[in-house]
Amino acid sequence: MNIAVFSVTENGRQLSQRVSGLLGGEHKVSRYCFHKHTDDDAAVFWNIGSMVGRLFERSDAFIFICACGIAVRAVTPYIGTKADDPAVIVMDDCGRFVIPVLSGHIGGANRLSEVIAERIDATAVITTATDTGGKFSPDSFAVANNLIITDLKAAKDIAAAVLDDEKIGFSSSYSHSGLPEELTEFGICRTGIYVGTDRNAQPFDVTLRLIPRNIVLGIGCKKGTSCEAIMKAAEEALGRYQLDMRMVSKICTIDIKKDEKGLLEFCEKNGCELTVFTAEELMSVSGDFEPSGFVLETTGADNVCERSAVLGSGGKLIIRKNALDGVTVAAAEMPVYLDFERKVL
């Protein structure tokens, strides 16, 4: 996660150092201090709202060590939708309380607050109803298992049904751990969750479809290929198999393409990491791949897209090589196991 920590007082500055040190090994943490109370390891701000605005779209979480009112006013102009907003957490500058105020489930604010509170011996003040009642949260389950929430209204309806002690149906195309007591795979339920890729699945009157983000794209391209050309090739390949670009979690290729500008832009635009392999690593992958003498001569591997997709996924190839305008695309599927005990962070 990219985490921005803001402080306005001297106590807050010291606490921000402590929080940064505790989280920095697992996340990218940047500190921002009010100009009267800063240090050499922090960026300085005079207007907190302006600084938040510059960081809002590229940050996964904000931690404000200040009054709640300051934090709320700072983020309010930039708030979008529940699905897209970053986590927002407020702490008092004495380090007694950690309060998630925005994107508790999908953004992970609740879980991050619990982690911080545990590490600094503070109290996490969680106010979302499912959490305070110790109940199943469809949002948290989806995020923790890297599942795409296709309908926020259905998710809200199911959360409300959980709070009303209504049994929730569960249907999945994948293996999973034991179900929480709120869910059942048997009987007739009004509301329920379906996990899979069938766009027409509607096993319940109110069905929350959750789609796994488990597709790995293997991509080969000529030097200087644009992001737009790569996007077009990827969308065409996925579209043939009725797969959504949102399902792609990782892009893989050969290491000589690690600095390819168009490929890096494509990864950033789609929120995917880029993983690269050497020619030797690619050639070590077993399987039936479409060889190319030209590719072998120029890269040292006889097939980049199919081999990198399989190697990066640890799973099976589901889309063989598709070529368009100098771009080759293949896709593989990572194994999916749904764990109801898995946490967001």
C-alpha positions in Angstrom: 0.0 0.0 0.0 1.0 3.6 -0.6 0.3 5.3 2.8 0.5 9.0 3.4 0.8 10.1 7.1 -0.1 13.7 8.0 0.7 15.4 11.3 0.2 19.0 12.5 1.7 19.1 16.0 5.0 18.2 17.6 3.5 15.2 19.3 1.9 14.2 16.0 5.3 14.5 14.3 6.9 12.1 16.7 4.0 9.7 16.5 4.1 9.8 12.7 7.8 8.7 12.9 6.8 5.8 15.0 3.9 4.8 12.8 6.1 5.1 9.7 8.7 2.9 11.3 6.2 0.2 12.2 4.5 0.1 8.8 7.5 0.9 6.5 8.7 -2.7 6.2 5.5 -3.8 4.7 4.2 -0.7 2.9 5.5 2.4 1.2 5.0 5.1 3.8 5.5 8.9 3.2 5.3 11.5 6.0 3.9 15.0 5.6 4.4 17.5 8.5 3.0 20.9 9.1 5.8 23.4 8.5 6.1 24.4 12.2 6.7 20.9 13.3 8.7 18.9 10.8 12.0 17.0 10.3 14.4 16.0 7.5 12.6 12.8 6.7 9.2 14.4 6.0 7.7 16.6 3.3 6.5 20.0 4.5 3.0 21.4 4.0 1.4 24.8 4.7 -2.1 23.9 3.5 -3.2 20.3 4.3 -6.1 20.3 1.9 -3.9 21.2 -1.1 -1.4 18.5 -0.2 -4.1 15.9 0.2 -5.5 16.8 -3.2 -2.1 16.3 -4.9 -1.9 12.8 -3.3 -5.5 11.6 -3.3 -5.6 9.6 -6.5 -2.2 7.9 -6.0 -2.5 7.0 -2.3 -4.1 3.8 -1.0 -4.4 5.1 2.6 -4.2 8.4 4.5 -3.4 8.5 8.2 -4.1 11.9 9.8 -2.7 12.5 13.3 -4.9 15.4 14.2 -8.5 16.3 15.0 -11.2 14.4 13.0 -12.6 17.7 11.7 -9.3 18.6 10.1 -9.1 15.3 8.3 -12.7 15.3 7.2 -12.4 18.8 5.7 -9.1 17.9 4.0 -10.5 14.8 2.1 -14.1 15.9 1.5 -13.5 17.7 -1.8 -11.9 14.6 -3.3 -14.2 11.8 -2.1 -15.6 9.7 -5.0 -17.2 6.3 -4.7 -17.1 3.6 -2.1 -15.3 1.3 -4.5 -12.5 3.8 -5.3 -11.8 5.9 -2.2 -8.6 5.3 -0.3 -8.7 4.3 3.4 -8.8 7.3 5.7 -7.8 6.9 9.3 -7.6 9.5 12.1 -5.4 9.3 15.2 -5.1 11.6 18.2 -1.6 12.9 18.7 -1.2 11.1 22.0 -1.6 7.8 20.2 -4.6 6.6 22.3 -7.2 6.0 19.5 -7.1 4.9 15.9 -10.3 5.7 14.0 -11.2 4.5 10.5 -13.4 7.2 9.0 -13.6 6.2 5.3 -13.4 3.0 3.2 -13.4 0.7 6.2 -13.9 -2.5 4.3 -13.0 -2.1 0.6 -10.1 0.3 1.3 -9.0 -1.6 4.3 -9.2 1.2 6.8 -10.7 -1.0 9.5 -8.0 -3.7 9.3 -5.2 -1.1 9.0 -6.5 0.6 12.1 -6.5 -2.7 14.0 -2.9 -3.3 12.9 -1.7 0.1 14.0 -3.6 0.0 17.3 -2.1 -3.4 18.1 1.5 -2.2 17.4 1.3 1.1 19.4 -0.9 -0.3 22.2 -3.8 2.0 21.3 -7.6 1.4 20.8 -9.1 0.9 17.4 -12.5 2.6 17.2 -14.4 0.6 14.7 -17.9 1.7 14.0 -19.1 -0.3 11.0 -22.1 -2.5 12.0 -20.9 -5.8 10.8 -17.5 -5.4 12.6 -19.0 -4.2 15.9 -21.4 -7.1 15.9 -18.7 -9.6 14.9 -20.6 -10.5 11.7 -19.6 -11.5 8.2 -18.8 -8.6 5.8 -19.1 -9.3 2.1 -16.9 -6.3 1.3 -14.1 -7.4 3.5 -14.3 -11.0 2.3 -14.1 -9.8 -1.3 -11.2 -7.5 -0.8 -9.2 -10.1 1.3 -9.6 -12.7 -1.4 -8.9 -10.4 -4.4 -12.5 -10.6 -5.7 -14.1 -7.9 -7.8 -17.4 -6.5 -6.4 -19.7 -6.2 -9.3 -22.7 -4.6 -7.5 -22.2 -2.3 -4.5 -26.0 -2.2 -3.9 -26.2 -6.0 -3.7 -23.3 -5.9 -1.3 -25.1 -3.4 0.8 -28.3 -5.5 0.7 -26.4 -8.6 1.8 -24.7 -6.7 4.7 -28.1 -5.5 5.8 -29.5 -9.0 5.6 -26.6 -10.3 7.7 -27.4 -7.7 10.4 -31.1 -8.9 10.3 -29.9 -12.4 11.0 -31.1 -13.6 7.6 -29.3 -16.6 6.2 -27.2 -15.8 3.1 -26.7 -18.3 0.3 -23.3 -19.0 -1.1 -22.4 -20.5 -4.5 -18.8 -20.8 -5.7 -16.9 -22.3 -8.7 -13.8 -22.5 -6.4 -12.7 -24.4 -3.3 -13.0 -22.6 0.0 -12.5 -22.9 3.7 -15.4 -23.5 6.1 -18.2 -21.0 5.8 -19.0 -18.5 8.5 -22.3 -19.2 10.3 -24.1 -16.4 8.3 -23.6 -18.3 5.0 -25.0 -21.6 3.7 -24.7 -23.6 0.5 -28.0 -25.4 1.1 -31.6 -24.5 1.1 -33.4 -21.6 -0.6 -32.2 -18.1 0.3 -33.4 -14.7 -0.8 -30.0 -13.1 -0.9 -26.6 -14.7 -1.7 -23.1 -14.6 -3.0 -21.9 -16.1 -6.2 -18.1 -16.4 -6.9 -17.2 -17.2 -10.5 -17.0 -15.9 -14.0 -20.5 -16.6 -15.4 -21.9 -13.2 -16.2 -25.4 -14.6 -16.2 -25.3 -16.4 -12.9 -28.3 -15.4 -10.7 -28.8 -18.2 -8.2 -30.5 -15.9 -5.7 -33.2 -13.1 -5.9 -30.5 -10.7 -4.8 -27.2 -12.0 -6.1 -23.8 -10.4 -5.3 -21.5 -11.6 -8.1 -17.8 -11.7 -7.1 -15.3 -12.2 -9.8 -11.7 -13.4 -9.0 -8.9 -11.1 -10.1 -6.7 -14.0 -11.0 -5.8 -13.6 -14.7 -2.1 -13.2 -15.6 -1.3 -11.7 -19.0 1.9 -12.7 -20.8 2.8 -10.0 -23.3 5.4 -9.7 -26.0 5.9 -6.5 -28.0 8.2 -4.7 -30.4 10.4 -2.0 -29.1 8.6 1.3 -28.8 5.1 -0.2 -28.9 2.6 2.3 -27.4 0.4 1.7 -24.4 -2.7 2.1 -26.7 -1.5 -0.7 -29.0 -0.9 -3.0 -26.0 -4.3 -2.1 -24.5 -6.1 -2.9 -27.8 -4.4 -6.2 -28.2 -5.1 -7.2 -24.6 -8.7 -6.2 -24.7 -9.3 -8.0 -28.0 -7.7 -11.2 -26.6 -9.7 -11.1 -23.4 -12.9 -10.1 -25.2 -12.8 -13.3 -27.3 -13.2 -15.3 -24.2 -15.7 -12.9 -22.4 -13.1 -12.0 -19.8 -13.0 -8.6 -18.1 -9.8 -6.5 -18.0 -10.5 -6.0 -14.3 -9.8 -9.7 -13.7 -6.1 -9.1 -14.7 -3.9 -9.0 -11.6 -0.4 -9.3 -13.1 1.5 -8.7 -16.4 4.5 -10.8 -17.3 7.1 -10.6 -19.9 10.8 -11.2 -20.6 13.4 -9.1 -18.7 14.7 -7.3 -21.8 11.3 -5.5 -21.8 11.4 -4.3 -18.2 11.9 -0.7 -19.2 9.5 -0.7 -22.2 7.6 2.6 -21.7 4.3 1.5 -23.4 4.2 -1.7 -21.3 4.9 0.2 -18.0 2.1 2.7 -18.9 -0.2 -0.2 -19.6 0.5 -1.7 -16.2 0.0 1.5 -14.4 -3.2 2.3 -16.2 -4.7 -1.1 -15.2 -3.2 -1.2 -11.6 -1.1 -4.3 -12.3 2.4 -5.2 -11.3 4.9 -6.1 -14.0 6.9 -9.3 -13.5 9.8 -10.1 -15.7 11.7 -13.4 -16.3 15.0 -14.3 -18.0 15.0 -16.2 -21.2 16.4 -19.2 -19.3 13.5 -19.1 -16.8 11.0 -18.9 -19.6 12.5 -21.8 -21.5 12.4 -23.9 -18.3 8.6 -23.9 -18.2 7.1 -27.2 -19.3 4.1 -27.2 -21.6 2.9 -27.1 -25.2 3.7 -23.6 -26.5 3.7 -22.1 -30.0 7.3 -21.6 -30.9 8.8 -18.8 -33.0 12.2 -19.0 -34.5 12.4 -15.2 -34.9 11.5 -14.7 -31.2 14.0 -17.3 -30.1 16.8 -15.6 -32.1 16.0 -12.1 -30.8 15.1 -12.9 -27.2 16.6 -16.3 -26.3 13.1 -17.7 -25.7 10.9 -19.3 -28.4 7.7 -17.9 -26.9 7.4 -15.0 -24.5 3.7 -14.4 -24.0 2.5 -18.0 -23.3 5.5 -19.0 -21.3 5.5 -15.9 -19.1 1.8 -16.1 -18.4 2.1 -19.7 -17.2 5.3 -19.0 -15.2 3.8 -15.9 -13.6 0.5 -17.5 -12.7 1.6 -20.9 -11.4 -1.6 -22.1 -13.1 -2.9 -23.1 -16.5 -2.9 -21.4 -19.9 -6.5 -20.3 -20.8 -5.8 -18.1 -23.8 -3.1 -19.1 -26.3 -1.0 -16.5 -28.2 -3.0 -13.8 -29.9 -1.1 -11.4 -32.2 -2.2 -7.9 -33.2 0.0 -5.0 -34.5 3.2 -6.3 -33.2 1.8 -7.3 -29.8 1.4 -10.9 -28.6 -0.9 -11.7 -25.7 -1.6 -14.9 -23.8 -3.4 -15.4 -20.5 -3.2 -17.9 -17.7 -5.3 -18.4 -14.6 -3.9 -18.4 -11.1 -5.4 -21.1 -8.8 -8.2 -19.7 -6.5 -8.9 -20.7 -2.9 -11.4 -18.7 -0.9 -10.4 -18.2 2.7 -13.0 -16.7 5.0 -10.3 -16.1 7.7 -8.1 -14.1 5.3 -7.6 -10.5 6.3 -7.3 -7.4 4.0 -3.7 -6.6 5.1 
